[in-house]
């Protein structure tokens, strides 16, 4: 069997070669070679970029596969870059991915959806952020008693649901964590006031595209003082 260096020397005129992808084969790739296809894992390959000022090339590792049979869509799944991950771990991931692809999963689409969900999760504002924007841009401007409203938020709202993501807040959260405790201390009137302000705040959030809908639109004031909040529609 030819030594890797001898093999590479014999194919200097070829831009793509088939070779075991290893630390040795990737450590010094001749300039003409732009792609190395792995000899053990089909679809696993390395793409060699242009040489940088230090003479080194950035090498991207990919898994090429088809989803939906021989005429299906061809995908190139980026695994990472040489030097940033251990090749041993990359190979394990390739084997796992190939198994999932064989079972019919489009792993590229799965990753796209995962990243999309993570982006939404990371960028979704909390109730505290909405509350501060609402208080500053609406209450401070339109109410004669902004300090009283701020005290209400600081006492009954922010401590219990302030850290929650707006996309996760439900009517039940507002009822059980905010309104019921106020009613339980025999402050039905205050519970009604809080409900009214929260409805305004959530509508404000919808108008400013911070959330998709108002979670407490159907909660009725007249049912709060009884100690049991009744919804217009089932939870």
FIKOLZA-1660 file (N, C-alpha, C; in steps of 0.1 Angstrom, whole numbers, plus 5000, padded with zeros to 4 digits):
% residues 235
   i   px   py   pz ch aa at
   1 5009 4988 5000  A  X  N
   1 5000 5000 5000  A  X CA
   1 5009 5012 5000  A  X  C
   2 5005 5022 4992  A  X  N
   2 5013 5034 4991  A  X CA
   2 5012 5042 5004  A  X  C
   3 5023 5048 5008  A  X  N
   3 5022 5058 5020  A  X CA
   3 5014 5070 5015  A  X  C
   4 5007 5076 5025  A  X  N
   4 4999 5087 5022  A  X CA
   4 5006 5098 5014  A  X  C
   5 5018 5102 5019  A  X  N
   5 5026 5113 5013  A  X CA
   5 5029 5109 4998  A  X  C
   6 5033 5096 4995  A  X  N
   6 5036 5092 4982  A  X CA
   6 5024 5093 4973  A  X  C
   7 5012 5088 4979  A  X  N
   7 5000 5088 4972  A  X CA
   7 4996 5102 4968  A  X  C
   8 4997 5112 4977  A  X  N
   8 4994 5126 4975  A  X CA
   8 5003 5131 4964  A  X  C
   9 5016 5127 4964  A  X  N
   9 5025 5132 4954  A  X CA
   9 5021 5128 4940  A  X  C
  10 5016 5116 4939  A  X  N
  10 5012 5110 4926  A  X CA
  10 4999 5116 4920  A  X  C
  11 4992 5123 4929  A  X  N
  11 4979 5129 4924  A  X CA
  11 4979 5144 4925  A  X  C
  12 4990 5150 4924  A  X  N
  12 4991 5165 4926  A  X CA
  12 4983 5172 4915  A  X  C
  13 4980 5166 4904  A  X  N
  13 4972 5172 4893  A  X CA
  13 4957 5170 4895  A  X  C
  14 4953 5163 4906  A  X  N
  14 4939 5161 4909  A  X CA
  14 4934 5169 4920  A  X  C
  15 4922 5175 4919  A  X  N
  15 4917 5184 4929  A  X CA
  15 4909 5176 4940  A  X  C
  16 4905 5164 4936  A  X  N
  16 4897 5156 4946  A  X CA
  16 4904 5142 4947  A  X  C
  17 4906 5138 4960  A  X  N
  17 4912 5125 4962  A  X CA
  17 4904 5117 4972  A  X  C
  18 4906 5104 4972  A  X  N
  18 4900 5095 4982  A  X CA
  18 4910 5090 4991  A  X  C
  19 4909 5093 5004  A  X  N
  19 4919 5090 5014  A  X CA
  19 4913 5090 5028  A  X  C
  20 4919 5083 5037  A  X  N
  20 4913 5082 5050  A  X CA
  20 4916 5096 5056  A  X  C
  21 4905 5102 5061  A  X  N
  21 4906 5116 5067  A  X CA
  21 4911 5114 5081  A  X  C
  22 4923 5119 5083  A  X  N
  22 4930 5118 5096  A  X CA
  22 4938 5131 5099  A  X  C
  23 4943 5132 5111  A  X  N
  23 4952 5143 5114  A  X CA
  23 4964 5144 5105  A  X  C
  24 4969 5132 5101  A  X  N
  24 4980 5132 5092  A  X CA
  24 4977 5137 5078  A  X  C
  25 4966 5132 5073  A  X  N
  25 4962 5136 5059  A  X CA
  25 4958 5150 5058  A  X  C
  26 4953 5156 5069  A  X  N
  26 4948 5170 5069  A  X CA
  26 4959 5180 5073  A  X  C
  27 4970 5175 5078  A  X  N
  27 4980 5184 5084  A  X CA
  27 4988 5191 5073  A  X  C
  28 4990 5184 5061  A  X  N
  28 4997 5191 5050  A  X CA
  28 4992 5186 5037  A  X  C
  29 4981 5193 5032  A  X  N
  29 4975 5190 5020  A  X CA
  29 4981 5198 5009  A  X  C
  30 4985 5192 4998  A  X  N
  30 4991 5199 4987  A  X CA
  30 4981 5209 4981  A  X  C
  31 4986 5220 4976  A  X  N
  31 4977 5231 4971  A  X CA
  31 4967 5226 4960  A  X  C
  32 4970 5218 4951  A  X  N
  32 4959 5214 4941  A  X CA
  32 4947 5207 4946  A  X  C
  33 4949 5200 4958  A  X  N
  33 4938 5192 4963  A  X CA
  33 4928 5201 4971  A  X  C
  34 4916 5200 4967  A  X  N
  34 4905 5209 4973  A  X CA
  34 4895 5200 4980  A  X  C
  35 4895 5187 4978  A  X  N
  35 4886 5179 4985  A  X CA
  35 4892 5165 4988  A  X  C
  36 4889 5160 5000  A  X  N
  36 4893 5146 5003  A  X CA
  36 4881 5138 5007  A  X  C
  37 4878 5128 5000  A  X  N
  37 4867 5119 5003  A  X CA
  37 4872 5107 5012  A  X  C
  38 4865 5105 5023  A  X  N
  38 4870 5095 5033  A  X CA
  38 4868 5081 5027  A  X  C
  39 4878 5072 5030  A  X  N
  39 4877 5059 5025  A  X CA
  39 4868 5049 5033  A  X  C
  40 4865 5053 5045  A  X  N
  40 4857 5044 5054  A  X CA
  40 4842 5048 5055  A  X  C
  41 4840 5061 5056  A  X  N
  41 4826 5066 5058  A  X CA
  41 4821 5073 5045  A  X  C
  42 4813 5067 5038  A  X  N
  42 4808 5073 5025  A  X CA
  42 4801 5086 5028  A  X  C
  43 4803 5096 5020  A  X  N
  43 4797 5109 5022  A  X CA
  43 4805 5118 5030  A  X  C
  44 4814 5113 5039  A  X  N
  44 4822 5121 5048  A  X CA
  44 4834 5126 5040  A  X  C
  45 4835 5140 5039  A  X  N
  45 4846 5145 5032  A  X CA
  45 4851 5159 5038  A  X  C
  46 4863 5162 5033  A  X  N
  46 4869 5175 5038  A  X CA
  46 4871 5184 5026  A  X  C
  47 4868 5197 5028  A  X  N
  47 4870 5207 5017  A  X CA
  47 4880 5216 5022  A  X  C
  48 4891 5218 5013  A  X  N
  48 4902 5226 5017  A  X CA
  48 4900 5240 5011  A  X  C
  49 4901 5250 5019  A  X  N
  49 4899 5264 5015  A  X CA
  49 4913 5269 5010  A  X  C
  50 4912 5282 5006  A  X  N
  50 4925 5289 5001  A  X CA
  50 4934 5291 5013  A  X  C
  51 4947 5291 5010  A  X  N
  51 4957 5293 5020  A  X CA
  51 4956 5308 5026  A  X  C
  52 4958 5309 5039  A  X  N
  52 4958 5322 5045  A  X CA
  52 4972 5328 5045  A  X  C
  53 4973 5340 5051  A  X  N
  53 4987 5346 5051  A  X CA
  53 4997 5338 5058  A  X  C
  54 4993 5329 5067  A  X  N
  54 5002 5321 5075  A  X CA
  54 5005 5308 5068  A  X  C
  55 4999 5306 5055  A  X  N
  55 5002 5294 5048  A  X CA
  55 4993 5283 5050  A  X  C
  56 4984 5284 5060  A  X  N
  56 4975 5274 5064  A  X CA
  56 4961 5275 5057  A  X  C
  57 4955 5264 5055  A  X  N
  57 4942 5265 5048  A  X CA
  57 4931 5261 5058  A  X  C
  58 4919 5267 5057  A  X  N
  58 4908 5263 5066  A  X CA
  58 4901 5251 5060  A  X  C
  59 4900 5240 5067  A  X  N
  59 4894 5228 5062  A  X CA
  59 4881 5225 5068  A  X  C
  60 4870 5225 5060  A  X  N
  60 4857 5222 5065  A  X CA
  60 4853 5208 5063  A  X  C
  61 4847 5202 5073  A  X  N
  61 4843 5188 5073  A  X CA
  61 4828 5187 5071  A  X  C
  62 4824 5178 5061  A  X  N
  62 4810 5177 5057  A  X CA
  62 4806 5162 5056  A  X  C
  63 4793 5161 5057  A  X  N
  63 4786 5148 5054  A  X CA
  63 4777 5151 5042  A  X  C
  64 4780 5144 5031  A  X  N
  64 4771 5145 5019  A  X CA
  64 4761 5133 5019  A  X  C
  65 4748 5136 5017  A  X  N
  65 4739 5125 5017  A  X CA
  65 4727 5129 5008  A  X  C
  66 4719 5119 5005  A  X  N
  66 4706 5122 4998  A  X CA
  66 4694 5118 5006  A  X  C
  67 4684 5126 5006  A  X  N
  67 4672 5122 5013  A  X CA
  67 4661 5120 5003  A  X  C
  68 4654 5109 5004  A  X  N
  68 4643 5105 4995  A  X CA
  68 4648 5097 4983  A  X  C
  69 4658 5088 4985  A  X  N
  69 4662 5079 4975  A  X CA
  69 4672 5085 4965  A  X  C
  70 4676 5077 4955  A  X  N
  70 4686 5081 4945  A  X CA
  70 4683 5094 4938  A  X  C
  71 4670 5097 4936  A  X  N
  71 4666 5109 4929  A  X CA
  71 4662 5120 4939  A  X  C
  72 4665 5118 4952  A  X  N
  72 4661 5128 4962  A  X CA
  72 4671 5139 4963  A  X  C
  73 4668 5148 4972  A  X  N
  73 4676 5160 4974  A  X CA
  73 4690 5156 4980  A  X  C
  74 4700 5163 4975  A  X  N
  74 4713 5161 4980  A  X CA
  74 4716 5172 4990  A  X  C
  75 4722 5168 5001  A  X  N
  75 4725 5177 5012  A  X CA
  75 4740 5176 5016  A  X  C
  76 4745 5188 5020  A  X  N
  76 4759 5188 5026  A  X CA
  76 4757 5193 5040  A  X  C
  77 4760 5185 5050  A  X  N
  77 4758 5188 5064  A  X CA
  77 4772 5192 5069  A  X  C
  78 4773 5205 5073  A  X  N
  78 4785 5210 5079  A  X CA
  78 4788 5204 5093  A  X  C
  79 4799 5197 5095  A  X  N
  79 4802 5191 5108  A  X CA
  79 4811 5200 5116  A  X  C
  80 4818 5209 5110  A  X  N
  80 4827 5218 5117  A  X CA
  80 4840 5219 5109  A  X  C
  81 4850 5224 5116  A  X  N
  81 4863 5227 5109  A  X CA
  81 4874 5220 5116  A  X  C
  82 4884 5215 5108  A  X  N
  82 4895 5208 5113  A  X CA
  82 4903 5217 5123  A  X  C
  83 4906 5211 5134  A  X  N
  83 4913 5219 5145  A  X CA
  83 4904 5224 5156  A  X  C
  84 4891 5224 5152  A  X  N
  84 4881 5229 5162  A  X CA
  84 4874 5217 5170  A  X  C
  85 4875 5206 5163  A  X  N
  85 4869 5194 5169  A  X CA
  85 4878 5182 5167  A  X  C
  86 4877 5172 5176  A  X  N
  86 4885 5160 5175  A  X CA
  86 4879 5152 5164  A  X  C
  87 4887 5147 5155  A  X  N
  87 4882 5139 5144  A  X CA
  87 4875 5126 5149  A  X  C
  88 4880 5121 5160  A  X  N
  88 4873 5109 5166  A  X CA
  88 4859 5112 5169  A  X  C
  89 4856 5124 5174  A  X  N
  89 4842 5127 5177  A  X CA
  89 4834 5130 5165  A  X  C
  90 4841 5136 5155  A  X  N
  90 4834 5139 5142  A  X CA
  90 4830 5126 5136  A  X  C
  91 4838 5116 5136  A  X  N
  91 4835 5103 5130  A  X CA
  91 4823 5097 5137  A  X  C
  92 4822 5098 5150  A  X  N
  92 4811 5092 5157  A  X CA
  92 4798 5099 5153  A  X  C
  93 4799 5113 5151  A  X  N
  93 4787 5120 5147  A  X CA
  93 4783 5116 5133  A  X  C
  94 4793 5114 5124  A  X  N
  94 4789 5110 5111  A  X CA
  94 4782 5097 5111  A  X  C
  95 4787 5087 5119  A  X  N
  95 4780 5074 5120  A  X CA
  95 4766 5076 5125  A  X  C
  96 4764 5084 5135  A  X  N
  96 4751 5087 5140  A  X CA
  96 4741 5093 5130  A  X  C
  97 4747 5103 5123  A  X  N
  97 4739 5110 5113  A  X CA
  97 4735 5101 5101  A  X  C
  98 4744 5092 5097  A  X  N
  98 4741 5083 5086  A  X CA
  98 4730 5073 5090  A  X  C
  99 4730 5069 5103  A  X  N
  99 4719 5061 5107  A  X CA
  99 4706 5068 5107  A  X  C
 100 4706 5080 5111  A  X  N
 100 4693 5088 5111  A  X CA
 100 4688 5091 5097  A  X  C
 101 4698 5093 5088  A  X  N
 101 4694 5095 5074  A  X CA
 101 4688 5083 5068  A  X  C
 102 4695 5071 5071  A  X  N
 102 4690 5058 5066  A  X CA
 102 4675 5056 5071  A  X  C
 103 4672 5061 5082  A  X  N
 103 4658 5059 5088  A  X CA
 103 4648 5069 5082  A  X  C
 104 4653 5078 5073  A  X  N
 104 4645 5087 5066  A  X CA
 104 4645 5102 5071  A  X  C
 105 4654 5105 5080  A  X  N
 105 4654 5118 5086  A  X CA
 105 4663 5127 5078  A  X  C
 106 4658 5139 5075  A  X  N
 106 4667 5149 5068  A  X CA
 106 4674 5157 5079  A  X  C
 107 4686 5153 5083  A  X  N
 107 4693 5159 5095  A  X CA
 107 4696 5174 5093  A  X  C
 108 4697 5178 5080  A  X  N
 108 4700 5192 5078  A  X CA
 108 4687 5201 5082  A  X  C
 109 4675 5196 5078  A  X  N
 109 4663 5202 5081  A  X CA
 109 4661 5202 5096  A  X  C
 110 4664 5191 5102  A  X  N
 110 4662 5190 5117  A  X CA
 110 4671 5200 5124  A  X  C
 111 4683 5202 5119  A  X  N
 111 4692 5212 5126  A  X CA
 111 4687 5226 5123  A  X  C
 112 4682 5229 5111  A  X  N
 112 4676 5242 5108  A  X CA
 112 4665 5245 5117  A  X  C
 113 4656 5236 5119  A  X  N
 113 4644 5238 5128  A  X CA
 113 4648 5240 5143  A  X  C
 114 4659 5232 5147  A  X  N
 114 4664 5233 5160  A  X CA
 114 4670 5247 5163  A  X  C
 115 4678 5252 5153  A  X  N
 115 4684 5265 5154  A  X CA
 115 4673 5276 5154  A  X  C
 116 4663 5274 5146  A  X  N
 116 4652 5284 5145  A  X CA
 116 4645 5285 5158  A  X  C
 117 4642 5273 5164  A  X  N
 117 4635 5273 5177  A  X CA
 117 4644 5279 5188  A  X  C
 118 4657 5277 5187  A  X  N
 118 4666 5282 5197  A  X CA
 118 4667 5297 5196  A  X  C
 119 4667 5302 5183  A  X  N
 119 4667 5317 5181  A  X CA
 119 4655 5323 5187  A  X  C
 120 4643 5317 5184  A  X  N
 120 4631 5323 5190  A  X CA
 120 4631 5323 5205  A  X  C
 121 4637 5312 5211  A  X  N
 121 4638 5311 5225  A  X CA
 121 4647 5321 5231  A  X  C
 122 4658 5323 5225  A  X  N
 122 4668 5333 5229  A  X CA
 122 4664 5347 5228  A  X  C
 123 4657 5350 5217  A  X  N
 123 4653 5363 5214  A  X CA
 123 4639 5367 5220  A  X  C
 124 4632 5358 5225  A  X  N
 124 4619 5360 5230  A  X CA
 124 4620 5369 5243  A  X  C
 125 4613 5380 5243  A  X  N
 125 4615 5389 5255  A  X CA
 125 4607 5383 5267  A  X  C
 126 4611 5388 5279  A  X  N
 126 4604 5384 5291  A  X CA
 126 4593 5394 5294  A  X  C
 127 4585 5390 5304  A  X  N
 127 4574 5399 5308  A  X CA
 127 4580 5412 5314  A  X  C
 128 4591 5410 5321  A  X  N
 128 4597 5422 5327  A  X CA
 128 4601 5432 5316  A  X  C
 129 4606 5428 5305  A  X  N
 129 4610 5437 5294  A  X CA
 129 4597 5444 5288  A  X  C
 130 4587 5436 5286  A  X  N
 130 4574 5442 5281  A  X CA
 130 4569 5452 5292  A  X  C
 131 4569 5448 5304  A  X  N
 131 4564 5457 5315  A  X CA
 131 4571 5470 5315  A  X  C
 132 4584 5470 5314  A  X  N
 132 4592 5483 5315  A  X CA
 132 4589 5492 5303  A  X  C
 133 4587 5485 5291  A  X  N
 133 4584 5493 5279  A  X CA
 133 4570 5499 5280  A  X  C
 134 4561 5491 5286  A  X  N
 134 4547 5495 5287  A  X CA
 134 4546 5506 5297  A  X  C
 135 4553 5505 5309  A  X  N
 135 4552 5515 5319  A  X CA
 135 4559 5528 5314  A  X  C
 136 4569 5527 5307  A  X  N
 136 4576 5539 5302  A  X CA
 136 4569 5546 5291  A  X  C
 137 4565 5538 5281  A  X  N
 137 4559 5544 5269  A  X CA
 137 4544 5546 5270  A  X  C
 138 4537 5540 5279  A  X  N
 138 4522 5541 5279  A  X CA
 138 4518 5547 5293  A  X  C
 139 4521 5540 5304  A  X  N
 139 4516 5544 5317  A  X CA
 139 4521 5558 5321  A  X  C
 140 4534 5560 5320  A  X  N
 140 4540 5573 5324  A  X CA
 140 4535 5584 5315  A  X  C
 141 4531 5581 5303  A  X  N
 141 4526 5591 5294  A  X CA
 141 4511 5594 5296  A  X  C
 142 4503 5584 5299  A  X  N
 142 4489 5585 5298  A  X CA
 142 4482 5585 5312  A  X  C
 143 4489 5580 5322  A  X  N
 143 4482 5579 5335  A  X CA
 143 4487 5590 5345  A  X  C
 144 4477 5595 5353  A  X  N
 144 4480 5605 5363  A  X CA
 144 4487 5598 5375  A  X  C
 145 4486 5585 5377  A  X  N
 145 4491 5578 5388  A  X CA
 145 4501 5567 5384  A  X  C
 146 4511 5571 5376  A  X  N
 146 4521 5560 5371  A  X CA
 146 4528 5553 5383  A  X  C
 147 4531 5561 5393  A  X  N
 147 4538 5555 5405  A  X CA
 147 4530 5543 5411  A  X  C
 148 4517 5545 5412  A  X  N
 148 4508 5535 5418  A  X CA
 148 4509 5522 5409  A  X  C
 149 4508 5524 5396  A  X  N
 149 4509 5513 5387  A  X CA
 149 4522 5506 5388  A  X  C
 150 4533 5513 5389  A  X  N
 150 4546 5507 5390  A  X CA
 150 4547 5499 5403  A  X  C
 151 4541 5504 5414  A  X  N
 151 4542 5497 5427  A  X CA
 151 4534 5484 5425  A  X  C
 152 4523 5484 5418  A  X  N
 152 4515 5472 5416  A  X CA
 152 4524 5461 5409  A  X  C
 153 4531 5466 5398  A  X  N
 153 4540 5456 5391  A  X CA
 153 4551 5451 5400  A  X  C
 154 4557 5460 5408  A  X  N
 154 4568 5456 5417  A  X CA
 154 4563 5446 5428  A  X  C
 155 4551 5448 5432  A  X  N
 155 4546 5440 5443  A  X CA
 155 4540 5427 5439  A  X  C
 156 4531 5427 5429  A  X  N
 156 4523 5416 5426  A  X CA
 156 4526 5409 5412  A  X  C
 157 4533 5415 5403  A  X  N
 157 4535 5409 5390  A  X CA
 157 4549 5405 5387  A  X  C
 158 4558 5414 5388  A  X  N
 158 4572 5411 5384  A  X CA
 158 4579 5400 5393  A  X  C
 159 4576 5399 5406  A  X  N
 159 4582 5389 5414  A  X CA
 159 4578 5374 5410  A  X  C
 160 4566 5373 5404  A  X  N
 160 4561 5360 5402  A  X CA
 160 4561 5355 5387  A  X  C
 161 4560 5365 5378  A  X  N
 161 4560 5361 5364  A  X CA
 161 4570 5370 5355  A  X  C
 162 4577 5379 5362  A  X  N
 162 4586 5388 5355  A  X CA
 162 4597 5381 5346  A  X  C
 163 4602 5370 5351  A  X  N
 163 4612 5363 5344  A  X CA
 163 4607 5354 5333  A  X  C
 164 4594 5352 5332  A  X  N
 164 4588 5343 5322  A  X CA
 164 4589 5349 5308  A  X  C
 165 4592 5340 5298  A  X  N
 165 4591 5345 5284  A  X CA
 165 4577 5348 5280  A  X  C
 166 4575 5358 5273  A  X  N
 166 4561 5362 5268  A  X CA
 166 4554 5351 5261  A  X  C
 167 4562 5343 5253  A  X  N
 167 4556 5333 5245  A  X CA
 167 4551 5321 5253  A  X  C
 168 4556 5320 5266  A  X  N
 168 4553 5309 5274  A  X CA
 168 4541 5312 5284  A  X  C
 169 4538 5325 5285  A  X  N
 169 4528 5329 5295  A  X CA
 169 4514 5325 5291  A  X  C
 170 4506 5318 5300  A  X  N
 170 4493 5314 5297  A  X CA
 170 4483 5321 5307  A  X  C
 171 4470 5320 5304  A  X  N
 171 4460 5326 5313  A  X CA
 171 4461 5320 5327  A  X  C
 172 4464 5307 5327  A  X  N
 172 4465 5300 5340  A  X CA
 172 4476 5306 5348  A  X  C
 173 4488 5310 5342  A  X  N
 173 4499 5316 5349  A  X CA
 173 4495 5329 5355  A  X  C
 174 4488 5337 5348  A  X  N
 174 4483 5350 5353  A  X CA
 174 4473 5349 5364  A  X  C
 175 4464 5339 5362  A  X  N
 175 4454 5337 5372  A  X CA
 175 4459 5332 5385  A  X  C
 176 4467 5321 5385  A  X  N
 176 4472 5314 5397  A  X CA
 176 4483 5321 5404  A  X  C
 177 4492 5328 5396  A  X  N
 177 4504 5334 5402  A  X CA
 177 4502 5349 5405  A  X  C
 178 4493 5355 5398  A  X  N
 178 4491 5370 5401  A  X CA
 178 4477 5373 5407  A  X  C
 179 4467 5369 5400  A  X  N
 179 4453 5374 5404  A  X CA
 179 4448 5366 5417  A  X  C
 180 4450 5353 5417  A  X  N
 180 4445 5346 5429  A  X CA
 180 4451 5350 5442  A  X  C
 181 4464 5352 5443  A  X  N
 181 4471 5357 5455  A  X CA
 181 4465 5370 5460  A  X  C
 182 4462 5379 5450  A  X  N
 182 4457 5392 5454  A  X CA
 182 4443 5390 5460  A  X  C
 183 4435 5382 5453  A  X  N
 183 4421 5379 5458  A  X CA
 183 4421 5373 5472  A  X  C
 184 4431 5364 5474  A  X  N
 184 4432 5356 5486  A  X CA
 184 4435 5365 5498  A  X  C
 185 4441 5377 5496  A  X  N
 185 4443 5386 5507  A  X CA
 185 4432 5396 5508  A  X  C
 186 4420 5392 5503  A  X  N
 186 4408 5400 5504  A  X CA
 186 4409 5413 5497  A  X  C
 187 4416 5413 5486  A  X  N
 187 4418 5426 5478  A  X CA
 187 4412 5424 5464  A  X  C
 188 4399 5421 5464  A  X  N
 188 4392 5419 5451  A  X CA
 188 4393 5431 5442  A  X  C
 189 4391 5443 5447  A  X  N
 189 4392 5455 5439  A  X CA
 189 4405 5457 5433  A  X  C
 190 4416 5454 5441  A  X  N
 190 4430 5455 5435  A  X CA
 190 4432 5444 5425  A  X  C
 191 4426 5432 5426  A  X  N
 191 4427 5422 5416  A  X CA
 191 4421 5426 5403  A  X  C
 192 4410 5433 5404  A  X  N
 192 4403 5438 5392  A  X CA
 192 4412 5449 5385  A  X  C
 193 4418 5458 5393  A  X  N
 193 4426 5468 5388  A  X CA
 193 4438 5462 5381  A  X  C
 194 4444 5452 5387  A  X  N
 194 4456 5445 5382  A  X CA
 194 4452 5438 5369  A  X  C
 195 4441 5431 5368  A  X  N
 195 4436 5425 5356  A  X CA
 195 4435 5435 5345  A  X  C
 196 4429 5446 5348  A  X  N
 196 4427 5457 5338  A  X CA
 196 4440 5462 5332  A  X  C
 197 4450 5464 5341  A  X  N
 197 4463 5469 5336  A  X CA
 197 4470 5459 5328  A  X  C
 198 4469 5446 5333  A  X  N
 198 4476 5435 5326  A  X CA
 198 4470 5433 5312  A  X  C
 199 4457 5435 5310  A  X  N
 199 4451 5434 5297  A  X CA
 199 4456 5445 5288  A  X  C
 200 4457 5457 5293  A  X  N
 200 4463 5468 5286  A  X CA
 200 4477 5465 5282  A  X  C
 201 4485 5460 5291  A  X  N
 201 4499 5457 5288  A  X CA
 201 4501 5446 5277  A  X  C
 202 4493 5435 5278  A  X  N
 202 4494 5425 5268  A  X CA
 202 4489 5430 5254  A  X  C
 203 4479 5438 5254  A  X  N
 203 4475 5444 5241  A  X CA
 203 4486 5453 5235  A  X  C
 204 4492 5460 5244  A  X  N
 204 4504 5469 5240  A  X CA
 204 4515 5460 5234  A  X  C
 205 4517 5449 5241  A  X  N
 205 4527 5439 5236  A  X CA
 205 4524 5434 5222  A  X  C
 206 4511 5431 5220  A  X  N
 206 4507 5426 5207  A  X CA
 206 4509 5437 5196  A  X  C
 207 4504 5449 5199  A  X  N
 207 4506 5460 5190  A  X CA
 207 4520 5463 5186  A  X  C
 208 4529 5460 5196  A  X  N
 208 4543 5463 5193  A  X CA
 208 4551 5450 5188  A  X  C
 209 4543 5440 5185  A  X  N
 209 4548 5428 5179  A  X CA
 209 4558 5421 5188  A  X  C
 210 4555 5421 5201  A  X  N
 210 4564 5414 5211  A  X CA
 210 4558 5400 5214  A  X  C
 211 4545 5399 5211  A  X  N
 211 4538 5386 5213  A  X CA
 211 4527 5384 5203  A  X  C
 212 4522 5372 5202  A  X  N
 212 4512 5368 5192  A  X CA
 212 4498 5372 5196  A  X  C
 213 4495 5371 5209  A  X  N
 213 4481 5374 5213  A  X CA
 213 4481 5377 5228  A  X  C
 214 4469 5382 5232  A  X  N
 214 4467 5385 5246  A  X CA
 214 4462 5373 5254  A  X  C
 215 4470 5367 5263  A  X  N
 215 4465 5355 5269  A  X CA
 215 4454 5356 5279  A  X  C
 216 4450 5368 5283  A  X  N
 216 4440 5370 5293  A  X CA
 216 4428 5378 5288  A  X  C
 217 4426 5378 5275  A  X  N
 217 4415 5385 5268  A  X CA
 217 4402 5381 5274  A  X  C
 218 4400 5368 5276  A  X  N
 218 4387 5362 5280  A  X CA
 218 4385 5361 5295  A  X  C
 219 4394 5366 5303  A  X  N
 219 4392 5366 5317  A  X CA
 219 4383 5378 5321  A  X  C
 220 4373 5375 5329  A  X  N
 220 4363 5385 5332  A  X CA
 220 4365 5391 5346  A  X  C
 221 4364 5404 5347  A  X  N
 221 4366 5410 5360  A  X CA
 221 4356 5406 5370  A  X  C
 222 4343 5404 5366  A  X  N
 222 4333 5402 5376  A  X CA
 222 4334 5388 5383  A  X  C
 223 4343 5380 5378  A  X  N
 223 4344 5367 5384  A  X CA
 223 4357 5366 5393  A  X  C
 224 4364 5377 5394  A  X  N
 224 4376 5376 5402  A  X CA
 224 4373 5377 5417  A  X  C
 225 4365 5386 5421  A  X  N
 225 4362 5389 5435  A  X CA
 225 4357 5377 5443  A  X  C
 226 4351 5367 5435  A  X  N
 226 4345 5355 5442  A  X CA
 226 4356 5346 5447  A  X  C
 227 4368 5349 5443  A  X  N
 227 4380 5340 5447  A  X CA
 227 4382 5329 5437  A  X  C
 228 4374 5328 5426  A  X  N
 228 4376 5318 5416  A  X CA
 228 4375 5325 5402  A  X  C
 229 4385 5326 5394  A  X  N
 229 4385 5332 5381  A  X CA
 229 4379 5323 5371  A  X  C
 230 4368 5327 5364  A  X  N
 230 4361 5319 5355  A  X CA
 230 4365 5324 5340  A  X  C
 231 4368 5315 5332  A  X  N
 231 4372 5319 5318  A  X CA
 231 4361 5318 5309  A  X  C
 232 4361 5326 5298  A  X  N
 232 4350 5326 5288  A  X CA
 232 4351 5313 5280  A  X  C
 233 4364 5308 5278  A  X  N
 233 4366 5296 5271  A  X CA
 233 4375 5287 5279  A  X  C
 234 4375 5274 5276  A  X  N
 234 4383 5264 5284  A  X CA
 234 4398 5267 5282  A  X  C
 235 4406 5264 5292  A  X  N
 235 4420 5266 5291  A  X CA
 235 4426 5256 5281  A  X  C
% end
